[in-house]
Amino acid sequence: MGSRQVTNWQGKHVTVAGLGVSGIPAAKVLHGLGALVTVVNDGDDERSRAQAAELEALGVTVRLGDGATLPEGTELIVTAPGWKPDKPLFTAAAEAGVPLWGDVELAWRLRGPDAAPWLAVTGTNGKTTTVQMLASILKAAGLRTAAVGNIGVSLLDAVLGDEEYDVLAVELSSYQLHWAPSLRAHSAAVLNLAPDHLDWHGSMEAYAADKGRIYEGNRVACVYNVADKATEDLVREADVEEGCRAIGFTLAAPAPSQLGVVDGILVDRAFVENRQKNAQELADVSDVNPPAPHNVANALAAAALARAFGVPPQAVREGLRAFRPDAHRIAHVADVDGVAYIDDSKATNTHAAEASLAAYESIVWVAGGLAKGATFDELVAKSAKRLRGAVLIGADRALIREALARHAPEVPVVDLDRTDTGAMLAAVQEAARLSEPGDTVLLAPACASMDMFTNYNKRGDAFAEAVRELGAASA
């Protein structure tokens, strides 16, 4: 699989679907290889026209406002990952027998004969953090690596650039996996599975099946979450290379062929001699930043992939200690009057919010936004005993309010019916009023942000700014 599978691109008619962050690099790469590239794009706005002009200056054909028609002579389609499988363009391609790749598939096919193997990560939540932890561990082992894929460096740049890598830490979304049929990782992990993007995939079964593609053809290890049986089921269904092993990670004491936690220590009972009797210490829970349970699980998954690649135990500890999480992921903003304020704006779905709420004992919860079809009963029922109070913001806050009324009727709720720029400050002030010393005020919205903010980063920034104002006022 390492050698280039399509060696002669000269004159090959390739259609690239979508301009976006993956479409433009794909178009440029294919044009540079001598292909005759046509880019089709649904939109025809000012940004699209500027992007089209840049590509047309290189000699690429661009069709704006028509992403449905298959250009004449197309021999291959390379699609942006977000394009849904039921697009008319793809139906036309199937009828014409035209193969369909995503940008990840293209990168995989363009790898050179001695290309770096991929350690791949997917899951509903925790992908980016786990891949960054993995890259940090690999670097601590002295390996040339990068965190790539759905994060950081583009896969095409990593595969075709001048920099030489020993191994790549690759984040893959369910969309990317759907369009990557020949991808074969050295080892891969599915961190967890919860309903997400079902409007795109059509069903939970289809979503899980696309996640499970990451295990196909694995050589050394299929890493799964012991606490999430669906991930183990995907390993069972995968067609892997002879000798590839199923490796579990757990927050409990590990069984043989698992990594887990014993007395505050991360231990390996998978990649050791005589794993029936022996375990290898890798790191302390306190080496994980922050040491919230779901983040310790991320660290164990990263450690499992690194150990599958032969990384020594000391590098796991050093890599985890060196790792710094991205902003808005259970980030401690400040303590004000004995109350901790935590920004987990990245918790944009109920599964992520549940993990965040499980990390603290007594919480004033700031939640709400765009629910994207989610329901909140299970989340509230599981977290009710930890809630001191709740402050609700955003378009779909009524859904959370109703779930709280059903499953946590004694928890005081403030329903903020405002979307102006001062709304987050008001939310933080109300949360401060509900809290007592020793509590945690936690922004874990369980919802997307676009009803009030450009993205979850801006929402987290607004929360942090509001906390700083609160701190200044109480100083």
Stockholm file with secondary structure:
# STOCKHOLM 1.0

chainA/1-475         MGSRQVTNWQGKHVTVAGLGVSGIPAAKVLHGLGALVTVVNDGDDERSRAQAAELEALGVTVRLGDGATLPEGTELIVTAPGWKPDKPLFTAAAEAGVPLWGDVELAWRLRGPDAAPWLAVTGTNGKTTTVQMLASILKAAGLRTAAVGNIGVSLLDAVLGDEEYDVLAVELSSYQLHWAPSLRAHSAAVLNLAPDHLDWHGSMEAYAADKGRIYEGNRVACVYNVADKATEDLVREADVEEGCRAIGFTLAAPAPSQLGVVDGILVDRAFVENRQKNAQELADVSDVNPPAPHNVANALAAAALARAFGVPPQAVREGLRAFRPDAHRIAHVADVDGVAYIDDSKATNTHAAEASLAAYESIVWVAGGLAKGATFDELVAKSAKRLRGAVLIGADRALIREALARHAPEVPVVDLDRTDTGAMLAAVQEAARLSEPGDTVLLAPACASMDMFTNYNKRGDAFAEAVRELGAASA
#=GR chainA/1-475 SS CCSCSCCCCTTCEEEEECCTTTHHHHHHHHHHTTCEEEEEESCCSHHHHHHHHHHHHHTCEEEETCCSSCCTTCCEEEECTTSCTTCHHHHHHHHHTCCEEEHHHHHHHHCCTTCCCEEEEECSSCHHHHHHHHHHHHHHTTCCCCEEESSSBCHHHHHHSSCCCSCEEEECCHHHHHTCTTCCCSEEEECCCCSCSHHHHSSHHHHHHHHHGGGTTCSSEEEEETTCHHHHHHHHHCCCCTTCEEEEECSSCCCTTEEEEETTEEEESSSSSSTTTCCEEEEEGGGSSSCCHHHHHHHHHHHHHHHHTTCCHHHHHHHHHHCCCCTTSSEEEEEETTEEEEECTTCCSHHHHHHHHTTCSSEEEEECSBCTTCCCHHHHHHHGGGEEEEEECSTTHHHHHHHHHHHCTTSCEEECCCCSTTHHHHHHHHHHHHCCTTCEEEECCSSBSTTTSSSHHHHHHHHHHHHHHHHHHHC
#=GC SS_cons         CCSCSCCCCTTCEEEEECCTTTHHHHHHHHHHTTCEEEEEESCCSHHHHHHHHHHHHHTCEEEETCCSSCCTTCCEEEECTTSCTTCHHHHHHHHHTCCEEEHHHHHHHHCCTTCCCEEEEECSSCHHHHHHHHHHHHHHTTCCCCEEESSSBCHHHHHHSSCCCSCEEEECCHHHHHTCTTCCCSEEEECCCCSCSHHHHSSHHHHHHHHHGGGTTCSSEEEEETTCHHHHHHHHHCCCCTTCEEEEECSSCCCTTEEEEETTEEEESSSSSSTTTCCEEEEEGGGSSSCCHHHHHHHHHHHHHHHHTTCCHHHHHHHHHHCCCCTTSSEEEEEETTEEEEECTTCCSHHHHHHHHTTCSSEEEEECSBCTTCCCHHHHHHHGGGEEEEEECSTTHHHHHHHHHHHCTTSCEEECCCCSTTHHHHHHHHHHHHCCTTCEEEECCSSBSTTTSSSHHHHHHHHHHHHHHHHHHHC
//
